[in-house]
């Protein structure tokens, strides 16, 4: 168990800059594909609603 703690202690933590860059990329992708994501979620919810009525 000490080896596991030693392994994680040796690893460098992710910096704030890297986290911010990842978030910027994710937000950019959401903005680019917003219409497709909204229509996908609407279709999924519509199918769930129609199929739950048949049960």
C-alpha distance matrix in Angstrom:
0.0 3.8 5.3 5.3 6.7 8.8 10.1 11.3 12.6 14.6 16.1 19.4 20.2 23.1 26.3 28.8 31.3 29.4 28.9 32.6 33.6 31.7 33.3 36.7 36.4 35.5 38.4 40.7 39.9 40.5 43.8 44.9 44.2 45.0 48.0 46.3 43.3 45.7 47.8 44.8 43.6 47.1 47.6 44.4 45.4 48.9 47.7 45.5 48.5 51.0 48.8 47.9 51.7 52.2 49.8
3.8 0.0 3.8 5.4 5.2 6.1 8.6 10.1 10.4 12.3 14.5 17.7 18.9 22.1 25.0 27.8 30.3 28.6 28.4 32.1 33.1 31.6 33.4 36.6 36.6 36.0 38.7 41.0 40.5 41.3 44.4 45.6 45.1 46.0 49.2 47.6 44.7 47.2 49.4 46.5 45.4 49.0 49.6 46.5 47.6 51.1 50.1 48.0 51.0 53.6 51.5 50.6 54.4 55.1 52.8
5.3 3.8 0.0 3.8 5.5 5.0 6.0 8.7 9.7 10.5 12.5 16.1 17.7 20.8 23.9 26.9 29.0 27.0 27.2 30.9 31.6 30.0 32.1 35.2 34.8 34.4 37.4 39.4 38.8 39.9 43.0 43.9 43.5 44.7 47.8 46.0 43.3 46.0 48.1 45.2 44.3 48.0 48.4 45.5 46.8 50.3 49.2 47.3 50.5 52.9 50.9 50.2 54.0 54.6 52.5
5.3 5.4 3.8 0.0 3.8 5.4 5.1 6.4 8.6 10.0 11.0 14.4 15.5 18.2 21.5 24.3 26.6 24.4 24.3 28.0 28.8 27.0 28.9 32.1 31.8 31.1 34.1 36.2 35.5 36.4 39.6 40.6 40.1 41.1 44.3 42.6 39.8 42.4 44.5 41.6 40.6 44.3 44.8 41.8 43.1 46.6 45.6 43.7 46.8 49.2 47.3 46.6 50.4 51.0 49.0
6.7 5.2 5.5 3.8 0.0 3.8 5.4 5.3 6.0 8.6 10.1 13.0 13.8 17.0 19.9 22.6 25.2 23.5 23.3 26.9 28.1 26.6 28.3 31.5 31.6 31.1 33.8 36.1 35.7 36.5 39.5 40.8 40.5 41.4 44.6 43.3 40.3 42.8 45.2 42.5 41.3 45.0 45.8 42.9 43.9 47.5 46.8 44.8 47.7 50.4 48.6 47.8 51.5 52.4 50.4
8.8 6.1 5.0 5.4 3.8 0.0 3.8 5.5 5.0 6.2 8.8 11.9 13.7 17.1 19.8 22.9 25.1 23.6 23.9 27.5 28.3 27.2 29.3 32.3 32.3 32.2 34.9 36.9 36.8 37.9 40.7 41.8 41.8 42.9 46.2 44.8 42.1 44.7 47.1 44.5 43.5 47.2 48.0 45.2 46.4 50.0 49.3 47.5 50.5 53.1 51.4 50.7 54.4 55.3 53.4
10.1 8.6 6.0 5.1 5.4 3.8 0.0 3.8 5.5 5.3 6.6 10.2 12.1 15.1 18.2 21.4 23.2 21.2 21.7 25.4 25.9 24.6 26.9 29.8 29.4 29.4 32.4 34.2 33.8 35.1 38.0 38.8 38.8 40.1 43.3 41.8 39.2 42.0 44.3 41.6 40.8 44.6 45.2 42.6 44.0 47.5 46.7 45.1 48.2 50.6 49.0 48.5 52.3 53.0 51.3
11.3 10.1 8.7 6.4 5.3 5.5 3.8 0.0 3.8 5.4 5.2 8.2 9.1 12.1 15.2 18.2 20.4 18.5 18.6 22.3 23.2 21.8 23.9 26.9 26.8 26.6 29.4 31.5 31.3 32.4 35.2 36.3 36.3 37.4 40.7 39.4 36.7 39.3 41.8 39.2 38.3 42.0 42.9 40.2 41.4 45.0 44.5 42.8 45.7 48.4 46.9 46.3 50.0 51.0 49.3
12.6 10.4 9.7 8.6 6.0 5.0 5.5 3.8 0.0 3.8 5.6 7.7 9.1 12.8 15.2 18.2 20.5 19.3 19.6 23.0 24.2 23.4 25.3 28.2 28.5 28.6 31.1 33.2 33.4 34.5 37.1 38.4 38.7 39.6 43.1 42.0 39.3 41.8 44.5 42.1 41.1 44.8 45.8 43.3 44.3 48.0 47.6 45.9 48.7 51.5 50.1 49.4 53.1 54.2 52.5
14.6 12.3 10.5 10.0 8.6 6.2 5.3 5.4 3.8 0.0 3.8 6.4 9.3 12.6 14.9 18.4 20.1 18.7 19.7 23.1 23.7 23.1 25.5 28.0 28.1 28.6 31.3 32.9 33.1 34.6 37.2 38.1 38.6 39.9 43.3 42.1 39.7 42.5 45.0 42.6 41.9 45.6 46.6 44.2 45.5 49.1 48.6 47.1 50.1 52.7 51.4 51.0 54.7 55.7 54.1
16.1 14.5 12.5 11.0 10.1 8.8 6.6 5.2 5.6 3.8 0.0 3.8 6.4 9.3 12.0 15.5 17.0 15.3 16.3 19.8 20.1 19.4 21.9 24.4 24.4 24.9 27.7 29.2 29.4 30.9 33.5 34.4 34.8 36.2 39.6 38.4 36.0 38.9 41.3 39.0 38.4 42.2 43.1 40.8 42.2 45.8 45.4 44.0 47.0 49.6 48.3 48.1 51.7 52.8 51.4
19.4 17.7 16.1 14.4 13.0 11.9 10.2 8.2 7.7 6.4 3.8 0.0 3.8 6.6 8.6 12.2 13.7 12.4 13.7 16.9 17.4 17.3 19.7 21.9 22.3 23.1 25.6 27.1 27.7 29.3 31.5 32.5 33.3 34.6 38.2 37.3 35.0 37.7 40.4 38.3 37.7 41.4 42.6 40.6 41.9 45.4 45.3 44.0 46.8 49.5 48.6 48.3 51.9 53.1 52.0
20.2 18.9 17.7 15.5 13.8 13.7 12.1 9.1 9.1 9.3 6.4 3.8 0.0 3.8 6.1 9.3 11.4 10.3 10.8 14.0 15.2 14.8 16.8 19.3 20.0 20.5 22.7 24.6 25.3 26.6 28.8 30.2 30.9 31.8 35.5 34.8 32.3 34.8 37.7 35.7 34.9 38.5 39.9 37.9 39.0 42.5 42.6 41.3 44.0 46.8 46.0 45.6 49.1 50.5 49.4
23.1 22.1 20.8 18.2 17.0 17.1 15.1 12.1 12.8 12.6 9.3 6.6 3.8 0.0 3.8 6.7 8.3 6.6 7.2 10.5 11.4 11.1 13.2 15.6 16.2 16.9 19.2 20.9 21.7 23.0 25.2 26.5 27.4 28.4 32.0 31.4 29.1 31.6 34.5 32.7 32.1 35.6 37.1 35.3 36.4 39.9 40.2 39.1 41.7 44.5 43.8 43.6 47.0 48.5 47.6
26.3 25.0 23.9 21.5 19.9 19.8 18.2 15.2 15.2 14.9 12.0 8.6 6.1 3.8 0.0 3.7 5.4 5.4 6.6 8.8 10.2 11.1 12.7 14.5 15.9 17.0 18.7 20.3 21.7 23.1 24.7 26.2 27.6 28.4 32.1 32.0 29.8 32.1 35.2 33.8 33.1 36.5 38.3 36.7 37.7 41.1 41.7 40.7 43.1 46.0 45.6 45.4 48.6 50.4 49.6
28.8 27.8 26.9 24.3 22.6 22.9 21.4 18.2 18.2 18.4 15.5 12.2 9.3 6.7 3.7 0.0 3.8 5.5 5.2 6.2 8.6 10.0 10.6 12.3 14.4 15.4 16.4 18.2 20.1 21.1 22.4 24.3 25.9 26.3 30.1 30.3 28.0 30.1 33.3 32.3 31.4 34.7 36.7 35.3 36.0 39.5 40.3 39.3 41.5 44.5 44.4 44.0 47.2 49.1 48.5
31.3 30.3 29.0 26.6 25.2 25.1 23.2 20.4 20.5 20.1 17.0 13.7 11.4 8.3 5.4 3.8 0.0 3.8 5.5 5.1 6.2 8.7 9.9 10.5 12.4 14.3 15.3 16.4 18.5 20.0 21.0 22.5 24.4 25.2 28.9 29.2 27.3 29.6 32.7 31.8 31.4 34.5 36.5 35.4 36.4 39.6 40.6 39.9 42.1 44.9 45.0 44.9 48.0 49.9 49.5
29.4 28.6 27.0 24.4 23.5 23.6 21.2 18.5 19.3 18.7 15.3 12.4 10.3 6.6 5.4 5.5 3.8 0.0 3.8 5.4 5.1 6.2 8.6 9.9 10.7 12.4 14.2 15.3 16.7 18.5 20.0 21.1 22.7 23.8 27.5 27.3 25.4 28.0 30.9 29.7 29.4 32.8 34.4 33.2 34.4 37.7 38.3 37.7 40.1 42.8 42.6 42.7 45.9 47.6 47.2
28.9 28.4 27.2 24.3 23.3 23.9 21.7 18.6 19.6 19.7 16.3 13.7 10.8 7.2 6.6 5.2 5.5 3.8 0.0 3.8 5.5 5.2 6.2 8.7 10.0 10.6 12.2 14.2 15.5 16.6 18.3 20.0 21.2 21.9 25.6 25.5 23.3 25.6 28.6 27.4 26.7 30.1 31.9 30.6 31.6 34.9 35.6 34.8 37.1 39.9 39.8 39.7 42.9 44.7 44.2
32.6 32.1 30.9 28.0 26.9 27.5 25.4 22.3 23.0 23.1 19.8 16.9 14.0 10.5 8.8 6.2 5.1 5.4 3.8 0.0 3.8 5.4 5.1 6.1 8.7 9.9 10.4 12.1 14.2 15.3 16.3 18.2 20.0 20.4 24.2 24.6 22.6 24.6 27.9 27.1 26.5 29.6 31.7 30.7 31.6 34.8 35.9 35.2 37.3 40.1 40.4 40.3 43.3 45.3 45.1
33.6 33.1 31.6 28.8 28.1 28.3 25.9 23.2 24.2 23.7 20.1 17.4 15.2 11.4 10.2 8.6 6.2 5.1 5.5 3.8 0.0 3.8 5.4 5.1 6.2 8.6 9.9 10.5 12.4 14.3 15.3 16.5 18.4 19.5 23.2 23.3 21.7 24.2 27.1 26.3 26.2 29.4 31.2 30.4 31.7 34.7 35.6 35.3 37.5 40.1 40.4 40.6 43.6 45.4 45.4
31.7 31.6 30.0 27.0 26.6 27.2 24.6 21.8 23.4 23.1 19.4 17.3 14.8 11.1 11.1 10.0 8.7 6.2 5.2 5.4 3.8 0.0 3.8 5.5 5.2 6.2 8.6 9.9 10.7 12.4 14.3 15.4 16.6 17.8 21.4 21.1 19.2 21.9 24.7 23.5 23.4 26.7 28.3 27.3 28.7 31.8 32.5 32.1 34.5 37.0 37.1 37.4 40.4 42.1 42.0
33.3 33.4 32.1 28.9 28.3 29.3 26.9 23.9 25.3 25.5 21.9 19.7 16.8 13.2 12.7 10.6 9.9 8.6 6.2 5.1 5.4 3.8 0.0 3.8 5.4 5.1 6.0 8.4 9.8 10.5 12.2 14.1 15.3 15.8 19.5 19.7 17.6 19.7 22.9 22.0 21.5 24.7 26.7 25.7 26.7 29.8 30.9 30.4 32.5 35.2 35.5 35.6 38.5 40.5 40.4
36.7 36.6 35.2 32.1 31.5 32.3 29.8 26.9 28.2 28.0 24.4 21.9 19.3 15.6 14.5 12.3 10.5 9.9 8.7 6.1 5.1 5.5 3.8 0.0 3.8 5.5 5.2 6.0 8.6 9.9 10.5 12.2 14.2 14.9 18.6 19.2 17.7 19.8 22.8 22.5 22.4 25.2 27.3 26.9 27.9 30.8 32.0 31.9 33.9 36.5 37.0 37.4 40.1 42.1 42.4
36.4 36.6 34.8 31.8 31.6 32.3 29.4 26.8 28.5 28.1 24.4 22.3 20.0 16.2 15.9 14.4 12.4 10.7 10.0 8.7 6.2 5.2 5.4 3.8 0.0 3.8 5.5 5.0 6.2 8.7 9.9 10.5 12.2 13.8 17.3 17.2 16.0 18.7 21.3 20.7 21.1 24.1 25.7 25.3 26.8 29.5 30.5 30.7 32.9 35.2 35.6 36.2 39.0 40.8 41.1
35.5 36.0 34.4 31.1 31.1 32.2 29.4 26.6 28.6 28.6 24.9 23.1 20.5 16.9 17.0 15.4 14.3 12.4 10.6 9.9 8.6 6.2 5.1 5.5 3.8 0.0 3.8 5.4 5.1 6.2 8.6 9.9 10.6 11.6 15.2 15.0 13.2 15.8 18.6 17.7 17.7 20.9 22.5 21.9 23.3 26.2 27.1 27.1 29.3 31.7 32.1 32.6 35.4 37.2 37.4
38.4 38.7 37.4 34.1 33.8 34.9 32.4 29.4 31.1 31.3 27.7 25.6 22.7 19.2 18.7 16.4 15.3 14.2 12.2 10.4 9.9 8.6 6.0 5.2 5.5 3.8 0.0 3.8 5.4 5.1 6.2 8.6 10.0 10.0 13.8 14.5 12.8 14.6 17.8 17.6 17.4 20.1 22.3 22.1 23.0 25.8 27.2 27.2 29.0 31.6 32.3 32.7 35.3 37.4 37.8
40.7 41.0 39.4 36.2 36.1 36.9 34.2 31.5 33.2 32.9 29.2 27.1 24.6 20.9 20.3 18.2 16.4 15.3 14.2 12.1 10.5 9.9 8.4 6.0 5.0 5.4 3.8 0.0 3.8 5.4 5.1 6.2 8.6 9.7 13.1 13.8 13.1 15.2 17.9 18.0 18.6 21.1 23.0 23.2 24.5 26.9 28.3 28.8 30.6 32.8 33.7 34.5 36.9 38.9 39.6
39.9 40.5 38.8 35.5 35.7 36.8 33.8 31.3 33.4 33.1 29.4 27.7 25.3 21.7 21.7 20.1 18.5 16.7 15.5 14.2 12.4 10.7 9.8 8.6 6.2 5.1 5.4 3.8 0.0 3.8 5.4 5.1 6.1 8.1 11.3 11.1 10.4 13.2 15.5 15.1 16.0 18.7 20.2 20.3 22.0 24.3 25.4 26.1 28.1 30.1 30.8 31.8 34.4 36.1 36.8
40.5 41.3 39.9 36.4 36.5 37.9 35.1 32.4 34.5 34.6 30.9 29.3 26.6 23.0 23.1 21.1 20.0 18.5 16.6 15.3 14.3 12.4 10.5 9.9 8.7 6.2 5.1 5.4 3.8 0.0 3.8 5.5 5.3 5.4 9.1 9.5 7.9 10.1 13.0 12.9 13.2 15.8 17.7 17.9 19.1 21.5 22.9 23.4 25.2 27.4 28.3 29.1 31.5 33.5 34.2
43.8 44.4 43.0 39.6 39.5 40.7 38.0 35.2 37.1 37.2 33.5 31.5 28.8 25.2 24.7 22.4 21.0 20.0 18.3 16.3 15.3 14.3 12.2 10.5 9.9 8.6 6.2 5.1 5.4 3.8 0.0 3.8 5.6 5.2 8.5 10.1 9.6 11.0 13.8 14.6 15.1 17.0 19.2 20.0 21.0 23.0 24.9 25.6 27.0 29.1 30.4 31.3 33.4 35.5 36.5
44.9 45.6 43.9 40.6 40.8 41.8 38.8 36.3 38.4 38.1 34.4 32.5 30.2 26.5 26.2 24.3 22.5 21.1 20.0 18.2 16.5 15.4 14.1 12.2 10.5 9.9 8.6 6.2 5.1 5.5 3.8 0.0 3.8 5.8 8.0 8.9 9.6 11.7 13.5 14.3 15.7 17.6 19.1 20.2 21.8 23.4 24.9 26.2 27.7 29.5 30.7 32.0 34.1 35.8 37.1
44.2 45.1 43.5 40.1 40.5 41.8 38.8 36.3 38.7 38.6 34.8 33.3 30.9 27.4 27.6 25.9 24.4 22.7 21.2 20.0 18.4 16.6 15.3 14.2 12.2 10.6 10.0 8.6 6.1 5.3 5.6 3.8 0.0 3.8 5.7 5.4 6.1 8.6 10.2 10.6 12.3 14.3 15.5 16.5 18.3 19.9 21.3 22.6 24.3 25.9 27.0 28.4 30.5 32.2 33.4
45.0 46.0 44.7 41.1 41.4 42.9 40.1 37.4 39.6 39.9 36.2 34.6 31.8 28.4 28.4 26.3 25.2 23.8 21.9 20.4 19.5 17.8 15.8 14.9 13.8 11.6 10.0 9.7 8.1 5.4 5.2 5.8 3.8 0.0 3.8 5.5 5.1 6.1 8.6 9.8 10.6 12.1 14.2 15.4 16.4 18.1 20.0 21.1 22.3 24.2 25.7 26.8 28.7 30.7 32.0
48.0 49.2 47.8 44.3 44.6 46.2 43.3 40.7 43.1 43.3 39.6 38.2 35.5 32.0 32.1 30.1 28.9 27.5 25.6 24.2 23.2 21.4 19.5 18.6 17.3 15.2 13.8 13.1 11.3 9.1 8.5 8.0 5.7 3.8 0.0 3.8 5.5 5.2 6.2 8.5 10.0 10.6 12.3 14.3 15.4 16.3 18.4 20.0 21.0 22.4 24.2 25.6 27.2 29.1 30.8
46.3 47.6 46.0 42.6 43.3 44.8 41.8 39.4 42.0 42.1 38.4 37.3 34.8 31.4 32.0 30.3 29.2 27.3 25.5 24.6 23.3 21.1 19.7 19.2 17.2 15.0 14.5 13.8 11.1 9.5 10.1 8.9 5.4 5.5 3.8 0.0 3.8 5.5 5.2 6.1 8.6 9.9 10.5 12.3 14.3 15.2 16.5 18.4 19.9 21.1 22.4 24.1 26.0 27.5 29.1
43.3 44.7 43.3 39.8 40.3 42.1 39.2 36.7 39.3 39.7 36.0 35.0 32.3 29.1 29.8 28.0 27.3 25.4 23.3 22.6 21.7 19.2 17.6 17.7 16.0 13.2 12.8 13.1 10.4 7.9 9.6 9.6 6.1 5.1 5.5 3.8 0.0 3.8 5.5 5.0 6.2 8.5 9.9 10.6 12.3 14.1 15.4 16.5 18.3 20.0 21.1 22.3 24.5 26.2 27.4
45.7 47.2 46.0 42.4 42.8 44.7 42.0 39.3 41.8 42.5 38.9 37.7 34.8 31.6 32.1 30.1 29.6 28.0 25.6 24.6 24.2 21.9 19.7 19.8 18.7 15.8 14.6 15.2 13.2 10.1 11.0 11.7 8.6 6.1 5.2 5.5 3.8 0.0 3.8 5.4 5.2 6.1 8.6 10.0 10.6 12.1 14.3 15.4 16.4 18.3 19.9 20.9 22.7 24.8 26.2
47.8 49.4 48.1 44.5 45.2 47.1 44.3 41.8 44.5 45.0 41.3 40.4 37.7 34.5 35.2 33.3 32.7 30.9 28.6 27.9 27.1 24.7 22.9 22.8 21.3 18.6 17.8 17.9 15.5 13.0 13.8 13.5 10.2 8.6 6.2 5.2 5.5 3.8 0.0 3.8 5.5 5.0 6.1 8.6 9.9 10.3 12.2 14.2 15.2 16.3 18.1 19.7 21.2 23.0 24.8
44.8 46.5 45.2 41.6 42.5 44.5 41.6 39.2 42.1 42.6 39.0 38.3 35.7 32.7 33.8 32.3 31.8 29.7 27.4 27.1 26.3 23.5 22.0 22.5 20.7 17.7 17.6 18.0 15.1 12.9 14.6 14.3 10.6 9.8 8.5 6.1 5.0 5.4 3.8 0.0 3.8 5.5 5.2 6.2 8.7 9.9 10.7 12.4 14.3 15.5 16.5 18.2 20.3 21.7 23.1
43.6 45.4 44.3 40.6 41.3 43.5 40.8 38.3 41.1 41.9 38.4 37.7 34.9 32.1 33.1 31.4 31.4 29.4 26.7 26.5 26.2 23.4 21.5 22.4 21.1 17.7 17.4 18.6 16.0 13.2 15.1 15.7 12.3 10.6 10.0 8.6 6.2 5.2 5.5 3.8 0.0 3.8 5.4 5.1 6.1 8.5 9.9 10.5 12.2 14.2 15.3 16.3 18.5 20.4 21.5
47.1 49.0 48.0 44.3 45.0 47.2 44.6 42.0 44.8 45.6 42.2 41.4 38.5 35.6 36.5 34.7 34.5 32.8 30.1 29.6 29.4 26.7 24.7 25.2 24.1 20.9 20.1 21.1 18.7 15.8 17.0 17.6 14.3 12.1 10.6 9.9 8.5 6.1 5.0 5.5 3.8 0.0 3.8 5.5 5.2 6.0 8.6 9.9 10.4 12.2 14.1 15.2 16.7 18.8 20.5
47.6 49.6 48.4 44.8 45.8 48.0 45.2 42.9 45.8 46.6 43.1 42.6 39.9 37.1 38.3 36.7 36.5 34.4 31.9 31.7 31.2 28.3 26.7 27.3 25.7 22.5 22.3 23.0 20.2 17.7 19.2 19.1 15.5 14.2 12.3 10.5 9.9 8.6 6.1 5.2 5.4 3.8 0.0 3.8 5.5 5.0 6.2 8.6 9.8 10.6 12.1 14.0 15.6 17.0 18.9
44.4 46.5 45.5 41.8 42.9 45.2 42.6 40.2 43.3 44.2 40.8 40.6 37.9 35.3 36.7 35.3 35.4 33.2 30.6 30.7 30.4 27.3 25.7 26.9 25.3 21.9 22.1 23.2 20.3 17.9 20.0 20.2 16.5 15.4 14.3 12.3 10.6 10.0 8.6 6.2 5.1 5.5 3.8 0.0 3.8 5.4 5.2 6.2 8.6 10.0 10.6 12.1 14.4 15.8 16.9
45.4 47.6 46.8 43.1 43.9 46.4 44.0 41.4 44.3 45.5 42.2 41.9 39.0 36.4 37.7 36.0 36.4 34.4 31.6 31.6 31.7 28.7 26.7 27.9 26.8 23.3 23.0 24.5 22.0 19.1 21.0 21.8 18.3 16.4 15.4 14.3 12.3 10.6 9.9 8.7 6.1 5.2 5.5 3.8 0.0 3.8 5.4 5.0 6.1 8.6 9.9 10.4 12.4 14.6 15.7
48.9 51.1 50.3 46.6 47.5 50.0 47.5 45.0 48.0 49.1 45.8 45.4 42.5 39.9 41.1 39.5 39.6 37.7 34.9 34.8 34.7 31.8 29.8 30.8 29.5 26.2 25.8 26.9 24.3 21.5 23.0 23.4 19.9 18.1 16.3 15.2 14.1 12.1 10.3 9.9 8.5 6.0 5.0 5.4 3.8 0.0 3.8 5.5 5.1 6.2 8.5 9.9 10.9 12.9 14.9
47.7 50.1 49.2 45.6 46.8 49.3 46.7 44.5 47.6 48.6 45.4 45.3 42.6 40.2 41.7 40.3 40.6 38.3 35.6 35.9 35.6 32.5 30.9 32.0 30.5 27.1 27.2 28.3 25.4 22.9 24.9 24.9 21.3 20.0 18.4 16.5 15.4 14.3 12.2 10.7 9.9 8.6 6.2 5.2 5.4 3.8 0.0 3.8 5.4 5.2 5.9 8.3 10.0 11.0 12.8
45.5 48.0 47.3 43.7 44.8 47.5 45.1 42.8 45.9 47.1 44.0 44.0 41.3 39.1 40.7 39.3 39.9 37.7 34.8 35.2 35.3 32.1 30.4 31.9 30.7 27.1 27.2 28.8 26.1 23.4 25.6 26.2 22.6 21.1 20.0 18.4 16.5 15.4 14.2 12.4 10.5 9.9 8.6 6.2 5.0 5.5 3.8 0.0 3.8 5.6 5.3 5.9 8.6 10.2 10.9
48.5 51.0 50.5 46.8 47.7 50.5 48.2 45.7 48.7 50.1 47.0 46.8 44.0 41.7 43.1 41.5 42.1 40.1 37.1 37.3 37.5 34.5 32.5 33.9 32.9 29.3 29.0 30.6 28.1 25.2 27.0 27.7 24.3 22.3 21.0 19.9 18.3 16.4 15.2 14.3 12.2 10.4 9.8 8.6 6.1 5.1 5.4 3.8 0.0 3.8 5.6 5.2 6.4 9.1 10.5
51.0 53.6 52.9 49.2 50.4 53.1 50.6 48.4 51.5 52.7 49.6 49.5 46.8 44.5 46.0 44.5 44.9 42.8 39.9 40.1 40.1 37.0 35.2 36.5 35.2 31.7 31.6 32.8 30.1 27.4 29.1 29.5 25.9 24.2 22.4 21.1 20.0 18.3 16.3 15.5 14.2 12.2 10.6 10.0 8.6 6.2 5.2 5.6 3.8 0.0 3.8 5.5 5.3 6.9 9.5
48.8 51.5 50.9 47.3 48.6 51.4 49.0 46.9 50.1 51.4 48.3 48.6 46.0 43.8 45.6 44.4 45.0 42.6 39.8 40.4 40.4 37.1 35.5 37.0 35.6 32.1 32.3 33.7 30.8 28.3 30.4 30.7 27.0 25.7 24.2 22.4 21.1 19.9 18.1 16.5 15.3 14.1 12.1 10.6 9.9 8.5 5.9 5.3 5.6 3.8 0.0 3.8 5.3 5.3 7.0
47.9 50.6 50.2 46.6 47.8 50.7 48.5 46.3 49.4 51.0 48.1 48.3 45.6 43.6 45.4 44.0 44.9 42.7 39.7 40.3 40.6 37.4 35.6 37.4 36.2 32.6 32.7 34.5 31.8 29.1 31.3 32.0 28.4 26.8 25.6 24.1 22.3 20.9 19.7 18.2 16.3 15.2 14.0 12.1 10.4 9.9 8.3 5.9 5.2 5.5 3.8 0.0 3.8 5.4 5.4
51.7 54.4 54.0 50.4 51.5 54.4 52.3 50.0 53.1 54.7 51.7 51.9 49.1 47.0 48.6 47.2 48.0 45.9 42.9 43.3 43.6 40.4 38.5 40.1 39.0 35.4 35.3 36.9 34.4 31.5 33.4 34.1 30.5 28.7 27.2 26.0 24.5 22.7 21.2 20.3 18.5 16.7 15.6 14.4 12.4 10.9 10.0 8.6 6.4 5.3 5.3 3.8 0.0 3.8 5.5
52.2 55.1 54.6 51.0 52.4 55.3 53.0 51.0 54.2 55.7 52.8 53.1 50.5 48.5 50.4 49.1 49.9 47.6 44.7 45.3 45.4 42.1 40.5 42.1 40.8 37.2 37.4 38.9 36.1 33.5 35.5 35.8 32.2 30.7 29.1 27.5 26.2 24.8 23.0 21.7 20.4 18.8 17.0 15.8 14.6 12.9 11.0 10.2 9.1 6.9 5.3 5.4 3.8 0.0 3.8
49.8 52.8 52.5 49.0 50.4 53.4 51.3 49.3 52.5 54.1 51.4 52.0 49.4 47.6 49.6 48.5 49.5 47.2 44.2 45.1 45.4 42.0 40.4 42.4 41.1 37.4 37.8 39.6 36.8 34.2 36.5 37.1 33.4 32.0 30.8 29.1 27.4 26.2 24.8 23.1 21.5 20.5 18.9 16.9 15.7 14.9 12.8 10.9 10.5 9.5 7.0 5.4 5.5 3.8 0.0
